[in-house]
Amino acid sequence: MNRRTFLQAAPVGIGLSYLSSNLLAQNENGTARHPLLATQNPIIIRGRDAAMGVLKPNAKDLEHGLNLHEESIVFDSYGFAPRASVDGEALAKLDAAHASDVEFGEARTNMSMIRPATEPKEREEFQEAFRCAGVTCIFQNAGEEGQAVPRLLQRLARFTFLTDMQRDVLVRASLPVDIENAKKAGKHCLYLTGNGTPLPQTWISVQEELAYVQYFFQLGIRMMHLTYNRRNMLADGCAETANGGLSDFGRAAIAEMNRVGVIVDVAHTGWRSSREAAEASTKPMVASHTACNAINEHIRAKPDDVIKAICNTGGLVGICLIPNFLGGSGDISRLLDHIDYVVKKFGIDHVAIGTDVAHTSQYSAEENKKVPKRDRRRSRFAALWPSGSLGGNWPGRATLAWTNWPLITVGLVQRGYSDEEIQKIIGGNVMRVCKEVLPEELQRLNG
């Protein structure tokens, strides 16, 4: 019996680790059978095994899905580049020097984001995770939650550095054509989004407050959140009990984003504010990483009327990989259920996948043991997660690993989607929105 015949005949639930990490990864001569599955990374293998155990694809669907994924532009509508481990000894020294919570937290975050650019083993894992995920581009979270300009600049600086230091494999895309060119060149890229609308907060005039929208666009930011869970001067966040709507200033901000070419993102925005934002926008807008409230009631999911309003702009909803938001089994099959729902109710052109998760380095556990435990502090202001909205026991979480992107494509093959439809879901719809939001002069440059 050859390997393919064995794969087709193998009883469900046995030898999944062997199937995914050996049979699927290697030919008889020991070479990689498929590059998307060739890895010895235990974290990637664990996630693959878990997803294979849920999907149980036959050899035909598996091979077709992997090949389609490899040849397609795969665009995560909101996510994170693979995260490095911290330098545990450096953090221990910082703690011994009595660093403040802010200083310590910033050092830790900085390490997880930029060490792939400076540490060889982290660089190797970063590139392997990207390769195994088969992701062309991530709409990268490059701005910490809030409106403060200095805070938003910190994360933007980190990802500017990360791409500058890995130009041989990682591109910071400025236009959609850069993403297409990266795919042709066998590279990966980041398209940048901020987790807030940058405001000086001096409140001298509406125009002065909104000037930074264009500045950040010129720095590479192509999408902005209206809110992050809490209420601000633009709108209500999704965790506010009042569910207030869009402010007059919020409407002005949307008009400025439309003018400049920034995609309006309401992933963390309240339902009424999201619907009113869609009614105000003259360009396609998105909820970049969300879920369907009709399937699972959650503050971060969107009800049908909000999804419809977003779709009416020509925009899309990106389904996330967070078990709490997906509900039910909280695994890869549940993710596919949410995608199915949007497609059947609102159309194939209006759904994407915005993972909202990251691959974490296999070295993280070892380094974290070196980091001293610090006293628990109060939750930061931006968090505002009501009791029960996060946490919980989700045994299917491993199936939603970021590096399981190819198996999401396999799952879509299993559910009967055509190649053209799958390519829209895994990247084409995001590309279309990115192109349509650009101002006319940049659309000409984009080609």
C-alpha positions in Angstrom: 0.0 0.0 0.0 1.5 3.4 -1.0 1.4 6.4 1.2 -1.6 8.1 -0.6 -3.6 4.9 -0.5 -2.8 4.5 3.2 -3.9 8.1 3.9 -7.2 7.5 2.2 -7.8 4.3 4.1 -6.5 5.2 7.5 -9.2 4.9 10.2 -10.4 8.2 11.6 -8.7 9.3 14.8 -5.6 7.0 14.7 -2.0 8.1 14.1 -3.0 11.8 13.4 0.4 13.0 14.6 2.1 10.5 12.3 -0.2 11.4 9.4 0.3 15.1 9.6 3.9 15.4 10.6 5.3 12.5 8.7 3.2 11.0 5.9 2.0 14.4 4.8 5.3 16.1 5.2 7.7 13.6 3.6 8.0 11.5 0.5 9.7 8.1 0.6 13.0 9.7 -0.1 12.7 12.0 3.0 12.0 15.2 1.0 9.1 17.4 1.8 5.9 16.2 0.2 4.4 19.6 0.5 6.2 22.7 1.7 3.2 23.9 3.7 3.4 20.8 5.9 7.2 20.4 6.2 8.2 21.3 9.7 9.6 19.9 12.9 8.3 22.7 15.0 6.3 21.1 17.9 3.9 24.0 18.2 3.0 24.0 14.5 2.7 20.2 14.5 0.4 20.2 17.6 -1.9 22.6 16.0 -2.0 20.7 12.7 -2.7 17.5 14.5 -5.6 19.0 16.3 -7.1 20.5 13.2 -6.6 17.3 11.2 -8.4 15.4 14.0 -11.5 17.7 13.5 -11.5 18.0 9.7 -10.4 14.4 8.8 -9.8 15.3 5.2 -9.4 12.6 2.5 -6.2 12.8 0.4 -7.9 14.4 -2.5 -9.4 17.3 -0.6 -6.2 17.7 1.4 -3.9 17.9 -1.6 -6.3 20.1 -3.5 -6.7 22.5 -0.6 -2.9 22.7 0.0 -2.1 23.4 -3.6 -4.9 26.0 -3.9 -3.6 27.7 -0.8 -0.1 27.8 -2.0 -0.9 29.4 -5.3 -3.3 32.0 -3.9 -2.9 35.4 -2.4 -3.7 34.7 1.3 -4.5 38.0 3.2 -5.3 37.9 6.9 -7.8 40.8 7.3 -6.5 41.4 10.8 -3.7 39.6 12.7 -0.2 39.6 14.1 3.1 38.6 12.7 4.7 35.5 14.5 5.7 36.5 18.0 9.2 35.9 19.3 10.1 34.7 22.8 11.4 37.4 25.2 14.9 37.6 26.5 14.2 36.3 30.0 17.6 37.2 31.5 17.3 40.8 30.2 13.8 41.1 31.8 15.1 39.7 35.0 17.8 42.4 35.1 15.2 45.0 34.4 13.1 43.8 37.2 16.1 43.8 39.6 16.7 47.5 38.6 13.1 48.3 39.8 11.7 49.2 36.4 8.3 50.6 36.4 5.3 48.5 35.2 5.2 50.7 32.0 8.9 50.3 31.3 8.8 46.5 32.0 5.7 46.0 29.9 7.1 48.0 27.0 10.4 46.0 27.1 8.5 42.7 27.0 6.3 43.8 24.1 9.2 45.2 22.2 11.1 41.9 22.5 8.2 39.8 21.2 7.8 42.0 18.2 11.3 42.8 17.0 13.5 39.9 18.1 12.8 38.1 14.8 14.9 40.9 13.2 17.8 40.5 15.7 18.0 37.0 17.0 18.9 34.2 14.5 16.8 31.4 16.0 13.8 33.7 16.3 14.3 34.9 12.7 14.3 31.3 11.6 11.1 30.4 13.4 9.4 33.6 12.2 10.1 32.7 8.6 9.1 29.1 9.1 5.8 30.0 10.7 5.0 32.4 7.8 6.0 29.6 5.3 3.9 26.9 7.0 0.9 29.3 7.2 1.2 30.1 3.5 0.1 33.7 4.3 1.0 36.3 1.7 0.1 39.3 3.8 -1.2 40.2 7.3 -3.2 43.3 8.0 -0.9 43.9 10.9 -1.9 45.4 14.2 0.6 48.2 14.3 -0.9 50.6 16.8 -1.7 50.0 20.5 -5.3 50.5 21.5 -6.3 54.1 21.9 -6.1 57.5 20.2 -2.9 58.9 21.7 -0.4 59.6 19.0 2.8 58.6 20.9 1.2 55.3 21.9 0.2 54.5 18.3 3.7 55.4 17.1 5.4 52.9 19.3 4.0 49.8 17.6 4.2 51.4 14.2 7.9 52.0 14.8 8.4 48.3 15.8 6.9 46.9 12.6 8.7 49.4 10.5 11.9 48.1 12.0 10.9 44.5 11.7 10.2 44.8 7.9 13.3 47.0 7.3 15.5 44.3 8.9 14.0 41.4 7.0 13.7 42.9 3.5 14.9 39.7 1.9 11.7 37.9 3.0 9.3 40.5 4.5 7.9 43.6 2.7 6.0 46.5 4.3 3.3 47.0 1.6 2.1 50.5 0.8 -0.3 49.6 -2.0 -2.1 46.4 -2.9 0.2 46.0 -5.9 3.0 45.5 -3.4 1.2 42.5 -2.0 0.8 41.0 -5.5 4.5 41.6 -6.2 5.5 40.0 -2.9 3.5 36.9 -3.8 5.2 36.7 -7.2 8.6 37.1 -5.5 7.9 34.4 -3.0 8.0 36.9 -0.1 5.5 37.8 2.7 4.3 41.3 3.7 2.6 43.4 6.2 -0.1 45.9 5.5 -0.5 48.1 8.5 -3.5 49.0 10.7 -3.8 51.1 13.8 -6.0 50.1 16.8 -7.3 53.6 17.0 -7.7 56.9 15.3 -4.7 59.1 16.1 -5.8 62.4 17.8 -3.6 65.1 19.4 -6.6 65.5 21.8 -6.1 69.3 22.2 -9.6 69.9 20.8 -8.8 73.2 19.1 -10.8 72.3 16.0 -12.2 69.3 14.2 -9.7 69.8 11.3 -6.7 70.0 13.7 -7.8 66.9 15.6 -8.2 64.9 12.4 -4.9 66.0 10.7 -3.1 63.0 12.0 -5.3 60.6 10.0 -3.4 61.7 6.9 0.0 61.8 8.7 -0.4 58.2 9.8 -1.6 57.2 6.3 1.6 58.7 5.0 3.5 56.5 7.5 1.8 53.4 6.1 -1.3 52.9 8.1 -4.2 51.7 5.9 -6.9 50.9 8.4 -8.1 52.4 11.7 -10.4 51.3 14.5 -13.1 53.8 15.5 -13.1 52.5 19.0 -11.6 49.8 21.2 -14.3 48.4 23.4 -14.8 51.7 25.4 -16.6 54.8 24.4 -14.5 57.6 23.0 -15.2 60.9 21.2 -16.1 59.1 18.0 -18.4 56.4 19.0 -19.3 53.7 21.5 -17.2 50.6 22.0 -18.7 47.1 21.8 -18.4 46.6 25.6 -20.3 49.8 26.6 -23.8 48.9 28.0 -25.4 52.1 26.6 -24.9 51.1 23.0 -24.8 54.8 22.0 -24.3 55.8 18.4 -21.8 57.7 16.3 -20.9 61.2 17.3 -20.8 64.2 14.9 -17.0 64.1 15.4 -17.1 60.4 14.5 -18.9 61.2 11.2 -16.2 63.8 10.5 -13.5 61.3 11.2 -15.1 58.8 8.8 -15.3 61.4 6.1 -11.6 62.2 6.6 -10.7 58.5 6.4 -12.7 58.1 3.2 -10.9 61.1 1.7 -7.4 60.0 2.7 -7.9 56.4 1.8 -8.0 54.7 5.3 -10.3 51.8 5.7 -12.8 52.3 8.6 -12.8 49.3 11.0 -15.6 48.7 13.5 -14.4 45.3 14.9 -14.4 46.6 18.4 -17.2 49.2 18.0 -20.7 49.0 19.4 -23.6 47.7 17.2 -25.4 51.0 16.8 -22.2 52.9 16.2 -21.1 50.3 13.6 -24.4 50.5 11.7 -24.3 54.3 11.7 -20.6 54.3 10.6 -21.6 52.1 7.7 -24.4 54.5 6.8 -22.0 57.4 7.0 -19.1 55.9 5.0 -18.9 56.5 1.2 -16.2 53.8 0.8 -16.1 50.1 1.7 -15.6 49.6 5.4 -15.0 46.5 7.5 -15.3 44.7 10.8 -11.9 43.1 10.3 -12.0 40.4 13.0 -15.4 39.5 14.4 -18.0 36.8 14.4 -21.8 36.3 13.7 -24.0 37.1 16.6 -26.7 35.0 15.1 -24.5 32.0 15.7 -23.0 33.0 19.0 -24.2 36.0 21.1 -21.1 38.0 22.1 -20.2 41.6 22.5 -17.5 41.2 19.8 -19.8 39.5 17.3 -22.0 41.5 14.9 -25.8 41.1 14.4 -27.3 40.7 10.9 -28.4 44.3 10.6 -24.8 45.5 11.2 -23.3 43.0 8.9 -25.8 43.9 6.2 -25.0 47.6 6.6 -21.2 46.9 6.3 -21.9 44.8 3.2 -23.9 47.6 1.7 -20.8 49.8 1.7 -19.1 47.1 -0.4 -17.1 46.1 2.6 -16.7 42.8 4.5 -16.6 41.1 7.9 -13.5 39.1 8.8 -14.2 36.0 10.9 -11.7 35.6 13.8 -10.1 32.5 15.3 -11.1 33.3 19.0 -13.0 30.4 20.5 -15.0 32.7 22.9 -16.3 34.7 20.0 -17.1 31.7 17.8 -18.9 29.8 20.6 -20.1 26.2 20.2 -17.2 23.8 19.7 -14.8 26.7 19.5 -12.7 24.9 16.9 -11.9 25.1 13.2 -15.3 23.6 12.2 -17.0 26.4 14.1 -14.9 29.0 12.2 -16.2 27.4 9.0 -19.8 27.6 10.3 -19.4 31.4 10.7 -18.0 31.8 7.2 -20.8 29.7 5.8 -23.3 31.9 7.5 -22.0 35.1 6.0 -21.7 33.6 2.5 -25.3 32.3 2.5 -26.8 35.3 4.1 -24.8 38.2 2.6 -22.8 36.8 -0.3 -19.4 35.4 -1.2 -17.9 38.9 -1.7 -18.3 40.1 1.9 -16.4 37.6 4.0 -12.7 37.2 4.9 -10.7 35.7 7.7 -9.2 38.1 10.3 -7.5 35.7 12.7 -6.7 38.0 15.6 -4.1 35.4 16.8 -0.4 34.9 16.4 2.1 32.0 16.2 4.2 32.1 19.4 7.8 31.0 19.4 8.6 27.5 20.6 11.2 29.1 22.9 8.7 31.2 24.8 8.0 28.8 27.6 11.7 28.4 28.4 12.4 32.1 28.4 9.3 32.9 30.4 10.5 30.8 33.2 13.4 33.2 33.7 11.1 36.2 34.1 10.3 37.2 37.7 6.6 37.3 38.6 5.4 40.8 39.3 2.5 41.8 41.5 -0.9 41.7 39.7 -2.1 45.2 38.7 -5.4 46.6 37.7 -6.6 46.1 34.2 -5.6 48.8 31.8 -8.2 51.3 30.7 -8.7 50.1 27.2 -9.4 46.5 28.2 -13.1 46.7 29.4 -13.9 43.0 29.0 -17.1 42.2 30.8 -17.2 39.1 33.0 -17.5 36.0 30.9 -16.5 37.6 27.6 -13.0 36.2 27.7 -11.5 33.0 29.2 -13.0 29.6 29.6 -12.0 26.1 28.7 -11.8 25.7 25.0 -10.3 22.3 24.1 -10.6 23.1 20.4 -8.4 26.2 20.6 -5.3 24.3 19.2 -7.2 23.7 15.9 -7.3 27.5 15.4 -3.5 28.0 15.4 -2.4 30.7 13.1 -0.2 28.3 11.2 -3.3 26.2 10.4 -4.2 28.7 7.6 -3.7 26.0 4.9 -6.1 23.7 6.7 -8.8 26.4 6.7 -8.5 26.3 2.9 -8.8 22.5 3.1 -11.9 22.9 5.2 -13.4 25.2 2.6 -12.7 22.6 -0.1 -14.5 20.0 2.0 -17.5 22.3 2.3 -17.9 22.5 -1.4 -16.7 26.0 -2.2 -15.2 26.5 -5.7 -11.6 27.6 -6.1 -12.7 31.0 -7.1 -14.9 31.4 -4.1 -12.2 30.1 -1.8 -9.7 32.6 -3.2 -12.1 35.4 -2.4 -12.5 34.3 1.2 -8.8 33.8 1.9 -7.6 37.0 0.4 -9.4 38.3 -2.7 -12.1 40.2 -0.9 -9.6 42.0 1.3 -7.5 42.9 -1.7 -10.6 44.3 -3.4 -11.5 46.5 -0.4 -7.9 47.8 -0.1 -8.0 48.8 -3.8 -11.4 50.4 -3.7 -10.7 52.6 -0.7 -7.6 54.2 -2.2 -8.0 57.8 -3.5 -8.1 58.1 -7.3 -4.5 59.3 -7.6 -3.2 56.2 -5.7 -5.4 53.8 -7.6 -3.6 55.0 -10.7 -0.3 54.3 -9.0 -1.5 50.9 -8.0 -2.1 50.0 -11.6 
